[in-house]
Amino acid sequence: MRRWLPWMALAVMVAVALVVAAGSGSKGAQSETARAARLDAQIRCPTCKGLSAAESDAEAARAIRAEVAKEVHEGRSDGAILSSIAGRYGSDILLRPSASGFDELVWVLPVAAFVVAIAGLALAFRRWHRSTVGSVTDADRAVVAEARGR
């Protein structure tokens, strides 16, 4: 087990790094239009099924796009804009759940399940390898000789 402990620690560190990287995203200098479009793509259209506010041409989606553009122009942060929209329409309006509180489990559980599955497979293969490797006995040799016809 001590031999696998560093590998398990490495797997946990990689999983944490993936979660942090997925949440950070690139937030370099963007134009107001590009920033508003990025935010619109993270908001679900309230009247359409499966479309973001950026993709939909429904009246509700146009209203959301106008509101987002106005708030971007006012200099509000992305989090404040998304919180404002979620406060008005409910948290289900966001296509990407927030990475805090209970919603964080949506991001962490799949990675944790993958790491546990890999560790479980490694442990199972190790046990199977140990159980199949053994010494050859005289009885084993006799069975093989008999099967070969000697």
C-alpha positions, 0 to 999 in steps of 0.5 A: 500500500505504501508504494501506491500512496504517492500515486494516489496523492498525485492523482488527487493533486491532478484532480484538484488542478483540473477543478481549479483550472476549469473554474478559472477560465481565461479572463484577459482583457476583452471588449465589452461586446465579447464579454457580454457575448461570453456571459450570454452564452452562460445563461439559458434562454427562459423560453427555449429548450436547450438554447442559451440566451446568445443562441436564441432569438426569443423576446426573453433572450433578447431582454437578457442580452440587453440587460447583460450588455447594460451591466457590462457597460456599467462595469459590473463583474461577471459574478455580479451580473450572473448573480443578478440574472440568477436572482431574477430568474432562479439559479436554473437559468445558469448553464454552468452551475456556480463553483461554490457550496452545494453546486461545487459537488457537480464539478468535484464528484465526477473527478473524484469518482474517476480517481477512485475508479482508477485506484480501485482498478489498480488495487484489483489488478494488483490482487489478481496478479498476486493470486495468480502467481504461484510456485509450480508443484509436482502435482501441477507437473504431473497434470501437465505431463498427463495432458501432454500424453507422457 
